[in-house]
Structure formats: C-alpha cells, structure tokens
Amino acid sequence: MTEGFSATVRAEESLSPHFEGCKNIVIKEFKAPNPDNPYTLEDYQNEVSVLEVLDGHRNRLPFSIPRLVDHGIYPDREESQPVAFIKMTELQNSLCKVNMDEVSPAQWVEYSRKLGEAAAALHQIPLTDSDRSKLTRNPFEYILNRIKRYDSNAQQKEIIQTALSLANELEGPSVFIHGDLGPRNMFGESLTSDMTGLCDFCFSGLGPKELDFCSLPGGDVHKKLFIEEYMKAGGEAPNQKNIAILEAIFAALEKLEAADRFEQAMKVANIHLEAKTPENFDVPPQDEGIAFKVK
C-alpha cells in the first residue's frame, strides 16, 4: 500500500531523560515527488493522529511503538512541494530484513505467530469515541481511491465498477488496523525471535479486520497459519466473505496498475521509435491493449 508515498527516515540527536529506555529519535520526512501525488501530506497527518491515539493504549500492546516527539512542516525548505516531518523515538533492535523467498517452513510458522499476535492486539484495542474521531483515514477507502484513478477507458471502467460494487458487500465492524503488516515494519533480532516493535502507521485507521490479512506476503498456506495464530492470540475468526471480496479488489488494483505500467512503457517506446525510425520504415501496428477482468 505504498502508492503515492515518499518518506525517508534518519537519526537525530539524543533524547532527554524524559523518554526512558530510548536513546535517540528518528526523523521521518514526507515529500511530494510530483504534483500528481495527492497523498503525501495525508500520510503525514494520519500517522501523527495514529501515534497520538496509540500512545494511550501502548501498555496493552505486546510490542513497542514509536512515541511522538514533535511534528510539523519545514518552513524554510526550498522545495516545490511541502516537506513534512515527524520526530519519534527510535525502537530497539532493527527491522527484520529478510528475503521472503528464502524463508524455511519453520520460519514461516514463527513469522505467522508474531504477525498474528500483533494483529490480534491491534484489532482488540478498546477505542473510545474520542479515539475514533481522530482516526479519520479509512485504509479501505484509500485502496478504492487508488482504483478510481484509472478510469480512462471502457475496460478499466468495467473493472472499477466491479470492485466498487464488491466493496458495498463488506460486513462487520470497523476496528483499528495497521494497513501494512509485514517484515519491513517489524523490529526484532531476527525473523524467528520475538517481535520487539512495530512501525509505519501512516496507512493505519479504521476498517474491516480482514484488510490486515490481505496485505500479508505469502500464499494461502501462510495466510492460514497467520489466521490460526491470530485466533490463538484472542482475535475473532475472520469473515471469509470479506476476505474473498478484498482479495478480488486487490486483484483488480493489481491489474489496473499492470495495465497502466504497460501503457506508459508503450508511450516511451513509441517516442523512441518516432525519434529513430526513418520515414520509409514500416512500423508494426501498436498493441491495442490487454483486457483485464475480475474473476
């Protein structure tokens, strides 16, 4: 779920003794790389709100989360677009950097256990009315907005209409969801050690709990392991209808993005051909496109 998002994280000076157990802070910068990117400042504003809400529930979580120190928009940066920043406490250990294609079956079990426990803890946060009023982003609406961007031809419109009609069939309550669970946002000594922290809450908000299940790496076997560990940790059984709907919507988005990449590549190729091909050279007809449909 990283479309339209550009952020960098760097370390800064030591913290005051007020933040026990934390030696440093990190600065996360949010930049808009081009005028067509409408999401970056929303990502910044959302992560600030989420960290403020989670701060009141951190004692319920079995892992650490960053503590908000400061935030704002740089007033003196010579940029064409605003650059926002968040200062937050640095989590212990490091991110679990791993090639998921090289994970053994035993590691998958442990990885699923950690993610299942993390998701169950997040989904069971007892949000107050005040908390819910601050969590203004619906990660699922964010996905739908990405889908709507591709409304440019009949084939894409058909895919979009199918996805939007499926979205109306989702059932169940909205809970706190992370929105981007995975090893790149997990802290720990290794993939099989205890998870010590979780980061990157710019896509978090209220939505169907099954949305966190559909963003996981791996296939159906790994998802089954995750759900088993999720329920062992106290999470409610997922709605299988919601999972099927969300998987179809994610598949629709992937097809739209693939078609867009193909179209952009064809445009670049045609520009080069027009620049290099002699006038009497027979250029083969352009590909009329690929039909994509949601099964």
C-alpha positions in Angstrom: 0.0 0.0 0.0 2.8 2.4 -0.7 1.3 4.1 -3.8 1.8 7.9 -3.7 4.0 7.7 -0.6 7.5 9.0 -0.3 9.2 9.1 3.1 12.8 8.9 4.4 13.9 8.2 8.0 17.1 9.4 9.5 18.5 9.5 13.1 19.0 12.7 15.0 20.3 13.9 18.4 19.9 12.1 21.8 16.6 12.4 23.7 16.1 14.0 27.1 15.9 11.6 30.1 12.1 12.1 30.0 11.9 9.2 27.5 13.1 6.3 29.5 14.7 3.4 27.6 15.2 5.5 24.4 18.5 6.9 23.4 17.7 8.6 20.1 15.0 9.9 18.0 14.5 9.5 14.3 13.0 12.0 11.8 10.6 10.7 9.2 10.2 13.1 6.3 7.2 13.1 3.9 7.8 14.6 0.5 5.5 15.0 -2.5 7.7 14.0 -5.5 5.4 15.5 -8.1 2.1 17.4 -8.4 0.2 14.3 -9.3 0.8 12.8 -5.8 -2.2 13.8 -3.6 -1.5 11.5 -0.7 1.8 12.5 1.0 0.6 15.2 3.4 -2.4 13.0 4.2 0.1 10.2 5.2 1.9 12.6 7.5 -1.3 13.9 9.1 -2.7 10.4 9.6 0.5 9.0 11.2 0.6 11.9 13.7 -3.1 11.2 14.6 -2.5 7.4 14.9 0.6 7.8 17.1 -1.4 10.1 19.4 -4.2 7.6 19.7 -1.9 4.6 20.2 0.0 6.4 23.0 -3.0 6.0 25.2 -3.0 2.2 24.6 0.7 1.3 24.4 0.5 -0.6 27.7 -1.9 -3.1 26.1 0.4 -3.9 23.2 2.9 -6.8 23.4 5.5 -4.8 21.4 6.9 -1.2 21.4 5.6 1.5 19.1 7.3 4.9 18.4 6.5 7.7 20.8 5.7 11.0 19.1 8.2 13.8 20.0 7.4 16.6 17.5 6.0 17.2 14.0 5.3 19.9 11.5 6.1 21.3 8.1 9.5 22.7 7.3 9.0 26.5 6.8 12.4 27.1 5.2 12.9 24.2 2.8 13.4 25.3 -0.8 11.2 22.6 -2.3 8.5 22.9 -4.9 6.2 20.9 -2.7 5.8 21.0 1.2 8.0 18.7 3.2 6.5 17.5 6.5 8.4 15.7 9.3 7.7 13.6 12.3 10.2 13.2 15.2 9.7 10.0 17.1 11.5 7.7 19.4 13.8 5.1 17.9 12.7 1.5 18.5 15.2 -1.1 19.9 16.8 -3.7 17.6 16.4 -3.3 13.8 13.9 -4.0 11.1 13.5 -7.7 10.2 15.2 -7.5 6.8 14.6 -10.8 5.1 14.1 -12.3 1.6 10.7 -13.9 1.9 11.5 -16.4 -0.9 14.3 -17.9 1.3 12.2 -18.4 4.4 12.0 -22.0 5.7 8.7 -23.7 6.7 9.7 -23.4 10.4 10.4 -19.7 10.0 7.1 -19.2 8.3 5.4 -20.7 11.4 7.2 -18.3 13.7 6.7 -15.4 11.4 3.0 -16.1 11.2 2.8 -16.4 15.0 4.4 -13.0 15.5 2.2 -11.2 13.0 -0.9 -13.0 14.2 -0.3 -11.8 17.8 0.4 -8.3 16.6 -2.7 -8.1 14.5 -4.9 -9.5 17.3 -3.5 -7.0 19.8 -4.2 -4.1 17.4 -7.7 -5.2 16.4 -8.7 -5.6 20.1 -7.7 -2.0 21.2 -10.7 -0.6 23.0 -11.1 2.6 21.1 -13.0 5.4 22.7 -15.3 7.8 20.8 -12.5 10.4 21.0 -10.0 7.9 19.5 -12.3 7.1 16.6 -12.9 10.8 15.9 -9.1 11.2 15.4 -8.7 8.2 13.1 -10.1 9.8 10.0 -8.4 7.6 7.4 -10.2 4.5 6.3 -7.4 2.4 4.7 -10.0 0.6 2.6 -11.3 3.9 1.1 -7.7 4.7 0.3 -7.5 1.5 -1.8 -10.7 2.4 -3.6 -9.5 5.9 -4.3 -6.4 4.3 -6.0 -8.7 2.2 -8.1 -10.8 5.2 -9.2 -7.7 6.9 -10.6 -7.6 4.6 -13.6 -11.0 5.4 -15.0 -9.7 6.2 -18.6 -11.2 3.5 -20.9 -14.1 1.0 -21.1 -12.1 -2.0 -19.9 -10.8 -0.1 -16.8 -14.3 1.3 -16.0 -15.7 -2.3 -16.0 -13.0 -3.4 -13.5 -13.6 -0.3 -11.3 -17.4 -0.7 -11.3 -17.0 -4.4 -10.3 -14.6 -3.5 -7.5 -16.8 -0.7 -6.1 -19.9 -3.0 -6.2 -18.0 -5.6 -4.3 -16.9 -3.1 -1.7 -20.6 -2.5 -0.8 -20.9 -6.1 0.3 -18.3 -6.0 3.1 -19.7 -6.9 6.5 -18.8 -6.4 10.2 -17.5 -3.7 12.5 -14.6 -1.4 11.9 -11.6 -1.9 14.1 -8.1 -0.4 14.3 -6.0 -1.9 11.5 -2.3 -1.4 10.7 -2.8 -1.4 6.9 0.7 -2.6 6.0 1.7 -5.6 8.2 4.9 -7.3 7.1 8.6 -7.9 7.9 9.6 -4.4 6.6 7.7 -2.8 9.5 8.7 -5.4 12.2 11.5 -4.9 14.7 13.4 -7.8 16.2 16.8 -9.6 16.3 15.6 -11.9 13.5 12.5 -13.3 11.8 12.2 -16.0 14.4 13.0 -14.0 17.5 10.3 -12.1 19.5 9.0 -9.0 17.8 10.1 -6.0 19.8 8.4 -3.2 17.9 6.1 -2.2 15.0 6.4 1.0 12.9 4.9 2.8 9.9 1.4 3.8 10.8 0.7 6.2 8.0 -1.8 3.8 6.4 -3.5 2.8 9.7 -7.0 3.6 10.6 -10.5 2.1 11.0 -11.6 -0.7 8.7 -12.5 -4.3 8.4 -10.0 -6.5 10.2 -9.7 -8.7 7.2 -7.9 -5.9 5.4 -4.8 -6.7 7.5 -4.9 -10.3 6.3 -4.9 -9.4 2.7 -1.7 -7.3 2.8 0.4 -10.2 4.0 3.2 -11.7 1.9 2.9 -15.4 1.0 0.2 -17.6 -0.3 -2.9 -19.3 1.1 -0.9 -21.7 3.3 0.8 -18.8 5.0 -2.4 -16.9 5.4 -4.0 -20.0 7.1 -1.1 -20.1 9.5 -1.5 -16.4 10.3 -5.2 -16.8 11.0 -4.6 -19.7 13.3 -2.1 -17.8 15.3 -4.3 -14.7 15.2 -7.2 -16.6 16.8 -4.9 -18.2 19.4 -4.0 -14.7 20.5 -7.6 -13.8 21.0 -8.6 -12.5 17.6 -12.1 -13.2 16.3 -12.5 -15.6 13.4 -12.3 -13.6 10.1 -15.3 -13.2 7.8 -14.4 -15.4 4.8 -16.8 -13.5 2.6 -14.9 -10.3 3.5 -11.6 -12.0 2.6 -12.8 -13.1 -0.8 -14.2 -9.6 -1.6 -10.9 -7.9 -0.5 -8.8 -10.4 -2.5 -10.9 -9.7 -5.6 -10.5 -5.9 -5.1 -6.7 -6.2 -4.6 -6.5 -8.3 -7.8 -8.4 -5.6 -9.6 -6.0 -2.9 -8.4 -3.0 -5.0 -9.5 -4.5 -5.5 -13.0 -5.2 -1.8 -13.3 -1.6 -0.9 -12.2 -0.1 -3.5 -14.6 -2.2 -2.1 -17.5 -1.0 1.4 -16.6 2.6 0.4 -16.5 2.2 -1.3 -19.9 0.6 1.8 -21.4 3.4 4.0 -20.0 6.1 1.7 -21.4 4.4 1.7 -24.8 4.3 5.5 -24.8 8.1 5.6 -24.1 8.8 3.0 -26.7 6.8 4.9 -29.3 8.6 8.2 -28.5 11.9 6.4 -29.2 10.6 4.9 -32.4 9.4 8.2 -33.7 12.8 9.7 -33.0 14.9 7.0 -34.5 12.8 5.4 -37.3 13.3 6.6 -40.9 10.1 7.9 -42.6 10.0 5.0 -45.0 10.4 2.3 -42.3 7.4 0.1 -41.8 6.5 0.4 -38.1 4.4 -2.5 -36.9 0.9 -1.6 -35.6 0.7 -0.8 -31.9 -0.7 -3.3 -29.5 -4.4 -2.4 -28.8 -4.1 -3.3 -25.2 -4.9 -6.2 -22.9 -8.3 -7.0 -21.5 -8.4 -7.3 -17.7 -11.4 -8.7 -15.9 -12.0 -9.5 -12.2 -12.9 -13.2 -11.8 
